[in-house]
Amino acid sequence: MHDERTGRTPESDLAELRRRLEAGLVRAGLNKSQLAGLAGLSRGTVQEAFKAGARVPSALTVAALARVLKLSAAEMEDLRRDAAGGVSGDGPGRPIEQWEPHALEVHPAGPAPGGSGSVEQRVLPGYVRREHDRLLAEAVREAAQGGSRMVVLVGESSTGKTRACWEAVQPLAEKGWRLWHPFDPTRAEAALEDLHEVGPRTVVWLNEAQHYLGDRAVGEQVAAAVHALLVEQGRAPVLVLGTLWPEYFTEYTALPVARGEDPHSRVRELLAGRTTSVPDAFDAPALAAAALLAAGGDGLLADALTRARADGRLSQDLAGGPALLERYKNGSPAARALLEAAMDARRLGVGLHLPQAFLTDAAADYLHDSDWDQLTEDWAEKAYAELAEQVHGKRAPLRRVAPRPRRRPPGPYTPADAPPPRRGPVFRLADYLEQHGGAIRRGSCPPASFWDAAYTHLAQPDELGNLARAAEDRHRLQWAHHLYQHAADHGDTNALVRLAGMRERAGSGQGAETLLQRAADHGDTRALVRLVGMRELEGDRQGAETLAQRAADHGDTSALVDLAGMRKLEGDREGAEVLLQRAVDHGDTYALVDLAGVRELGGDRQGAETFAQCAADHGGTRALVDLAGMRELEGDRRGAEALAQRAADHGDTRALVRLAGMRKLEGDREGAEVLLQRAVDHGGTGALVDLAGMRERAGDREGAEALAQRAADHGDTRALVDLAGMRELEGDRQGAETFAQRAADHGDTRALVRLAGMRELEGDREGAEVLLQRAVDHGNTYALVRLAGMRERAGDREGAEALAQRAADHGDTSALIRLAGIRERAGDREGAEALAQRAADHGDTSAVIDLAGMRELEGDRQGTEALAQRAADHGDTSALVYLAGLRERAGDWEGAETLQRAADHGGVLPPVGREMVERLWPYGLDPDGTPTRPWSVLAKEVSQAVSSPQPAP
């Protein structure tokens, strides 16, 4: 901005800033390398501060240089701020330039040379940009141009996600943007409270986004608030950046099962199209770039490359992950016991902050008897001190933390009956060890001391409920019952619902209903929905409707919709319609679709159309699509087209494409093409594929090619693949290969593989191999699998194995599995086992399991069990469970129990075999895997939500 009074501009202020720096450097008699060392900055940062045409240096950089060069810090900061064009002060957060990256949870890698390691002297290693940085930069550029954007980086722990976000926002610092990192009193509460205050030109920093979006109480509300921020034009531009581990991404984006709960619907919608992956390791070009920075004087990178060059895990090394792992592996028995108790607590659902009293008591049974006997009275104090020692990367394996106290009175998001804060010291497990523990202890059941300590020391209902579910999933029923009861004592109504399920499975329907009623009385709509189903099955239709209405009044209309479905099946269309209308009255737009269907079946076509249009106006076009199909089947072609067009006007071209298919089947090719063209005109690129096929079959090869290319240009290569197959069948091998290659150039190698199969069937093995090799060159590992099969069939076993191994090295073990089956059927059992073992070594045990099944059919029980055990040793117990079922059906109960016991590694029981487990051990298993002695879940009723905890079992 030009200052009319002084004539100054940001460019002239920046030039003056650099002139003063140059003059100060001359006066001090230093070179830039010496200046960097004294200022605690990297050489690159100093070079950029002096370089003409480079960006405006940060406030921290200017302050550090002014200190060493004895320049006025205030004057230099005024020049720097004016050069940056000024900073807005609206909304939460502060200017990006005022943030220190480690305060935003960028992993520290080490202190400045000769520094003390304080926050002010920490430096970051040089940064290497990778593919995810390009995508981040695009989002930043679009935000700078006025659009609101959100990007969430998904990657494993310590892979550089947070650092990537920090580097990405630096261009916005020059433009005066702010950055807001909500975290007090909790991340989710802070975000929910102030998201509506965020103003334009703000970066919202959601590092470790699971603490915001996954919060059980308000996560969905946070997601909704973020979505509102992104779509409100008056608050644009904003940039929302987040990081997430893959397991949380998988959890939040998983589609709900039919009629099941959908706890992350808003989070799933928010994340759709807004995530990008961060790889675990640096690839060769990235490692080369890091080596150049190291050669240029970056000591941190040079040091890390001595350890991480081989596997490329440079970020993890810099963050201290490997050193943490060594501390775990080589720690004292007591320290290892505490770490494993903490690992189990985190993976089974206990919060970040682990009470010391819980960990100390939980650790007891993780110790071997000989180690337990050698403990001194101060063993715990020594173990905690050992684990508090930091490793490279400034991370301790288990560190004491001080949770921030709540500083506001109870309000909408701080209910008066919220669980009390933890008492006594609390500790946090290092992220790297938490993730490592989740992997290596996935199949382990914690010992009895863990469950007893949880029951004794934990009071957060969410955590108790999580542990109770973990116990139930592992068939540790007695502990599950007591932990659910304890959670219910602390106000968790979901625990009452789960307890009701246990009562119902134990044959006490009345006890289950009592518990569900208690949960319903506390506002739990899931309990109401369950009660609705029970009432309906008992024939109490009035009672079912009353409860369904209660659930709807509390915001859950699913019971009304389910009841409507039952009534419709019974022929009670009028009753179904009444229930659906009540669901609509409570805001359930999906019920409009069902209402449209009910009206159509009842002959009320106008009413059906009205409801379908209403559903479309609320974003649901399915009813229009369904009605179009019904009208077409009734012979009302004009009505069908009108409805399909209305759906297309709302962005859904499926009805037009379906009608085109019907017309084509009737022989009306011209009518089909008209409809497909209308679908294309409304953005339905998939219709181009159908049009191309129709033109090809009509002899219009040129028109077909043009349409296929248009589809490919829009990312849909199916038409090219289809045309390749058609040309091959017509004998036009050259044309077929041309289309297959064009599809491959667009990233789709299916046509090359299909043509190879056709050539092989024609006896042209050489031509088939050429096509498959071209597919391999385009990155298709399945083509390696096909090549391996061809070599095997040609008798080249060695060549087949080499190709299969190449495929496995690229993550596709199917060739090894196929070859194992071929060898087994040919009588080469030893060769089959060797190939199956190689597949298992790559993480795929299916070949071992297949061989076990073959041996079982041959009557080789010993060989079968040996193979099943090998699969179990690789973490897959399904073969043992399957064999146990076979033994049980054969009347060999003792053999079945032996195999089922072998399958119990303490992990979550697979769905297959769960019924048998319940038959074998109806009272559950103890933590060590031995059958629990008879006990009765009916002997005690769950206490009231405020009653005292029950004694431990």
Secondary structure as GFF3:
##gff-version 3
##sequence-region A 1 953
A	DSSP	alpha_helix	10	28	.	.	.	ID=ss1
A	DSSP	alpha_helix	32	39	.	.	.	ID=ss2
A	DSSP	alpha_helix	43	50	.	.	.	ID=ss3
A	DSSP	alpha_helix	59	69	.	.	.	ID=ss4
A	DSSP	alpha_helix	73	83	.	.	.	ID=ss5
A	DSSP	beta_strand	94	95	.	.	.	ID=ss6
A	DSSP	three_ten_helix	96	98	.	.	.	ID=ss7
A	DSSP	three_ten_helix	101	104	.	.	.	ID=ss8
A	DSSP	three_ten_helix	119	121	.	.	.	ID=ss9
A	DSSP	alpha_helix	131	144	.	.	.	ID=ss10
A	DSSP	beta_strand	149	154	.	.	.	ID=ss11
A	DSSP	alpha_helix	161	168	.	.	.	ID=ss12
A	DSSP	alpha_helix	170	174	.	.	.	ID=ss13
A	DSSP	beta_strand	178	180	.	.	.	ID=ss14
A	DSSP	alpha_helix	187	194	.	.	.	ID=ss15
A	DSSP	three_ten_helix	195	197	.	.	.	ID=ss16
A	DSSP	beta_strand	202	206	.	.	.	ID=ss17
A	DSSP	alpha_helix	210	213	.	.	.	ID=ss18
A	DSSP	alpha_helix	219	231	.	.	.	ID=ss19
A	DSSP	three_ten_helix	233	235	.	.	.	ID=ss20
A	DSSP	beta_strand	238	244	.	.	.	ID=ss21
A	DSSP	alpha_helix	246	253	.	.	.	ID=ss22
A	DSSP	alpha_helix	265	271	.	.	.	ID=ss23
A	DSSP	beta_strand	275	277	.	.	.	ID=ss24
A	DSSP	alpha_helix	284	295	.	.	.	ID=ss25
A	DSSP	alpha_helix	299	308	.	.	.	ID=ss26
A	DSSP	alpha_helix	314	319	.	.	.	ID=ss27
A	DSSP	alpha_helix	321	330	.	.	.	ID=ss28
A	DSSP	alpha_helix	333	347	.	.	.	ID=ss29
A	DSSP	beta_strand	354	355	.	.	.	ID=ss30
A	DSSP	alpha_helix	356	362	.	.	.	ID=ss31
A	DSSP	three_ten_helix	363	366	.	.	.	ID=ss32
A	DSSP	alpha_helix	369	373	.	.	.	ID=ss33
A	DSSP	alpha_helix	379	388	.	.	.	ID=ss34
A	DSSP	beta_strand	398	401	.	.	.	ID=ss35
A	DSSP	beta_strand	426	429	.	.	.	ID=ss36
A	DSSP	alpha_helix	431	440	.	.	.	ID=ss37
A	DSSP	alpha_helix	448	457	.	.	.	ID=ss38
A	DSSP	alpha_helix	461	473	.	.	.	ID=ss39
A	DSSP	alpha_helix	477	489	.	.	.	ID=ss40
A	DSSP	alpha_helix	493	505	.	.	.	ID=ss41
A	DSSP	alpha_helix	509	521	.	.	.	ID=ss42
A	DSSP	alpha_helix	525	538	.	.	.	ID=ss43
A	DSSP	alpha_helix	541	553	.	.	.	ID=ss44
A	DSSP	alpha_helix	558	569	.	.	.	ID=ss45
A	DSSP	alpha_helix	573	585	.	.	.	ID=ss46
A	DSSP	alpha_helix	590	601	.	.	.	ID=ss47
A	DSSP	alpha_helix	605	617	.	.	.	ID=ss48
A	DSSP	alpha_helix	622	633	.	.	.	ID=ss49
A	DSSP	alpha_helix	637	649	.	.	.	ID=ss50
A	DSSP	alpha_helix	654	665	.	.	.	ID=ss51
A	DSSP	alpha_helix	669	681	.	.	.	ID=ss52
A	DSSP	alpha_helix	686	697	.	.	.	ID=ss53
A	DSSP	alpha_helix	701	713	.	.	.	ID=ss54
A	DSSP	alpha_helix	718	729	.	.	.	ID=ss55
A	DSSP	alpha_helix	733	745	.	.	.	ID=ss56
A	DSSP	alpha_helix	750	761	.	.	.	ID=ss57
A	DSSP	alpha_helix	765	777	.	.	.	ID=ss58
A	DSSP	alpha_helix	781	793	.	.	.	ID=ss59
A	DSSP	alpha_helix	797	809	.	.	.	ID=ss60
A	DSSP	alpha_helix	814	825	.	.	.	ID=ss61
A	DSSP	alpha_helix	829	841	.	.	.	ID=ss62
A	DSSP	alpha_helix	846	857	.	.	.	ID=ss63
A	DSSP	alpha_helix	861	873	.	.	.	ID=ss64
A	DSSP	alpha_helix	878	889	.	.	.	ID=ss65
A	DSSP	alpha_helix	893	903	.	.	.	ID=ss66
A	DSSP	alpha_helix	914	920	.	.	.	ID=ss67
###
